[in-house]
Amino acid sequence: MPDMNDGMVKRVRSELSDVLRPWQDRYPALEIHAQATIGGAGRHLVDASYDAALVVVGRRTRRAAVGAHIGPVTQALLHHAVAPVAVVPHD
């Protein structure tokens, strides 16, 4: 089982690096701390907010006039994060 976990960790780190690379290239002065974790994203991001100057999360743009426009992760951050939270809509 450890070999399978090691392979999964390497793959996830590689995929995360691929996703972040264009942003790191575009904003080289920005300090980025990439971390892959197991478990609920809301709890991990709230924990990370203790050491952050700003927590940035995205949310899908919803066209409906009624209903929730943020998900449970953003909701958790807005209620429990220590650092300021920026919610950025995207398609």
Phi and psi restraints in degrees (value plus and minus 20) as a CYANA .aco file:
   2 PRO   PHI     -78.3   -38.3
   2 PRO   PSI     -56.2   -16.2
   3 ASP   PHI     -83.7   -43.7
   3 ASP   PSI     -59.3   -19.3
   4 MET   PHI     -85.1   -45.1
   4 MET   PSI     -63.1   -23.1
   5 ASN   PHI     -84.3   -44.3
   5 ASN   PSI     -61.2   -21.2
   6 ASP   PHI     -81.1   -41.1
   6 ASP   PSI     -62.9   -22.9
   7 GLY   PHI     -84.8   -44.8
   7 GLY   PSI     -59.6   -19.6
   8 MET   PHI     -86.5   -46.5
   8 MET   PSI     -62.0   -22.0
   9 VAL   PHI     -81.6   -41.6
   9 VAL   PSI     -65.2   -25.2
  10 LYS   PHI     -82.2   -42.2
  10 LYS   PSI     -62.1   -22.1
  11 ARG   PHI     -85.6   -45.6
  11 ARG   PSI     -64.4   -24.4
  12 VAL   PHI     -84.7   -44.7
  12 VAL   PSI     -63.1   -23.1
  13 ARG   PHI     -81.9   -41.9
  13 ARG   PSI     -61.4   -21.4
  14 SER   PHI     -83.8   -43.8
  14 SER   PSI     -65.0   -25.0
  15 GLU   PHI     -84.3   -44.3
  15 GLU   PSI     -60.6   -20.6
  16 LEU   PHI     -83.9   -43.9
  16 LEU   PSI     -62.8   -22.8
  17 SER   PHI     -80.5   -40.5
  17 SER   PSI     -61.9   -21.9
  18 ASP   PHI     -82.9   -42.9
  18 ASP   PSI     -59.6   -19.6
  19 VAL   PHI     -88.5   -48.5
  19 VAL   PSI     -59.0   -19.0
  20 LEU   PHI    -102.6   -62.6
  20 LEU   PSI     -42.5    -2.5
  21 ARG   PHI     -72.8   -32.8
  21 ARG   PSI     -68.0   -28.0
  22 PRO   PHI     -80.2   -40.2
  22 PRO   PSI     -55.6   -15.6
  23 TRP   PHI     -92.6   -52.6
  23 TRP   PSI     -57.2   -17.2
  24 GLN   PHI     -86.7   -46.7
  24 GLN   PSI     -57.3   -17.3
  25 ASP   PHI     -87.6   -47.6
  25 ASP   PSI     -58.3   -18.3
  26 ARG   PHI     -93.6   -53.6
  26 ARG   PSI     -53.8   -13.8
  27 TYR   PHI    -147.4  -107.4
  27 TYR   PSI      52.4    92.4
  28 PRO   PHI     -85.3   -45.3
  28 PRO   PSI     -43.4    -3.4
  29 ALA   PHI    -100.1   -60.1
  29 ALA   PSI     -33.6     6.4
  30 LEU   PHI     -98.0   -58.0
  30 LEU   PSI     109.8   149.8
  31 GLU   PHI    -106.5   -66.5
  31 GLU   PSI     100.0   140.0
  32 ILE   PHI    -136.5   -96.5
  32 ILE   PSI     112.1   152.1
  33 HIS   PHI    -135.6   -95.6
  33 HIS   PSI      80.7   120.7
  34 ALA   PHI    -107.2   -67.2
  34 ALA   PSI     117.9   157.9
  35 GLN   PHI    -170.4  -130.4
  35 GLN   PSI     109.9   149.9
  36 ALA   PHI    -126.3   -86.3
  36 ALA   PSI     110.3   150.3
  37 THR   PHI    -152.8  -112.8
  37 THR   PSI     144.3   184.3
  38 ILE   PHI    -125.6   -85.6
  38 ILE   PSI     113.3   153.3
  39 GLY   PHI     103.7   143.7
  39 GLY   PSI    -191.2  -151.2
  40 GLY   PHI     -88.2   -48.2
  40 GLY   PSI     109.3   149.3
  41 ALA   PHI     -83.5   -43.5
  41 ALA   PSI     -59.7   -19.7
  42 GLY   PHI     -77.4   -37.4
  42 GLY   PSI     -68.9   -28.9
  43 ARG   PHI     -83.1   -43.1
  43 ARG   PSI     -63.3   -23.3
  44 HIS   PHI     -84.6   -44.6
  44 HIS   PSI     -60.8   -20.8
  45 LEU   PHI     -90.6   -50.6
  45 LEU   PSI     -56.7   -16.7
  46 VAL   PHI     -82.3   -42.3
  46 VAL   PSI     -64.5   -24.5
  47 ASP   PHI     -80.6   -40.6
  47 ASP   PSI     -62.6   -22.6
  48 ALA   PHI     -86.1   -46.1
  48 ALA   PSI     -45.6    -5.6
  49 SER   PHI     -85.5   -45.5
  49 SER   PSI     -39.6     0.4
  50 TYR   PHI     -84.4   -44.4
  50 TYR   PSI     -49.4    -9.4
  51 ASP   PHI    -128.7   -88.7
  51 ASP   PSI     -13.0    27.0
  52 ALA   PHI    -121.5   -81.5
  52 ALA   PSI     132.0   172.0
  53 ALA   PHI    -106.4   -66.4
  53 ALA   PSI     -47.6    -7.6
  54 LEU   PHI    -178.9  -138.9
  54 LEU   PSI     118.4   158.4
  55 VAL   PHI    -130.4   -90.4
  55 VAL   PSI     103.6   143.6
  56 VAL   PHI    -131.9   -91.9
  56 VAL   PSI     106.1   146.1
  57 VAL   PHI    -148.1  -108.1
  57 VAL   PSI     131.6   171.6
  58 GLY   PHI    -120.9   -80.9
  58 GLY   PSI     139.8   179.8
  59 ARG   PHI    -164.5  -124.5
  59 ARG   PSI     125.2   165.2
  60 ARG   PHI     -90.3   -50.3
  60 ARG   PSI     122.0   162.0
  61 THR   PHI     -93.8   -53.8
  61 THR   PSI     103.4   143.4
  62 ARG   PHI    -127.2   -87.2
  62 ARG   PSI     115.0   155.0
  63 ARG   PHI    -106.7   -66.7
  63 ARG   PSI     -37.3     2.7
  64 ALA   PHI     -87.3   -47.3
  64 ALA   PSI     120.5   160.5
  65 ALA   PHI     -96.1   -56.1
  65 ALA   PSI     -45.4    -5.4
  66 VAL   PHI    -138.8   -98.8
  66 VAL   PSI     145.5   185.5
  67 GLY   PHI      78.5   118.5
  67 GLY   PSI     151.8   191.8
  68 ALA   PHI     -89.2   -49.2
  68 ALA   PSI     116.7   156.7
  69 HIS   PHI    -129.6   -89.6
  69 HIS   PSI     -17.8    22.2
  70 ILE   PHI    -151.5  -111.5
  70 ILE   PSI     137.5   177.5
  71 GLY   PHI    -116.5   -76.5
  71 GLY   PSI    -196.7  -156.7
  72 PRO   PHI     -86.5   -46.5
  72 PRO   PSI     -49.9    -9.9
  73 VAL   PHI     -89.2   -49.2
  73 VAL   PSI     -68.2   -28.2
  74 THR   PHI     -83.1   -43.1
  74 THR   PSI     -60.6   -20.6
  75 GLN   PHI     -77.6   -37.6
  75 GLN   PSI     -66.5   -26.5
  76 ALA   PHI     -81.2   -41.2
  76 ALA   PSI     -62.9   -22.9
  77 LEU   PHI     -84.9   -44.9
  77 LEU   PSI     -65.1   -25.1
  78 LEU   PHI     -81.8   -41.8
  78 LEU   PSI     -50.1   -10.1
  79 HIS   PHI    -110.1   -70.1
  79 HIS   PSI     -48.2    -8.2
  80 HIS   PHI    -144.1  -104.1
  80 HIS   PSI     -30.9     9.1
  81 ALA   PHI     -87.8   -47.8
  81 ALA   PSI     125.3   165.3
  82 VAL   PHI    -104.1   -64.1
  82 VAL   PSI     -59.8   -19.8
  83 ALA   PHI    -103.6   -63.6
  83 ALA   PSI     141.2   181.2
  84 PRO   PHI     -80.6   -40.6
  84 PRO   PSI     130.1   170.1
  85 VAL   PHI    -139.5   -99.5
  85 VAL   PSI     109.0   149.0
  86 ALA   PHI    -127.0   -87.0
  86 ALA   PSI     103.8   143.8
  87 VAL   PHI    -126.3   -86.3
  87 VAL   PSI      95.9   135.9
  88 VAL   PHI    -129.8   -89.8
  88 VAL   PSI      96.2   136.2
  89 PRO   PHI     -94.2   -54.2
  89 PRO   PSI     127.7   167.7
  90 HIS   PHI    -171.3  -131.3
  90 HIS   PSI     144.7   184.7
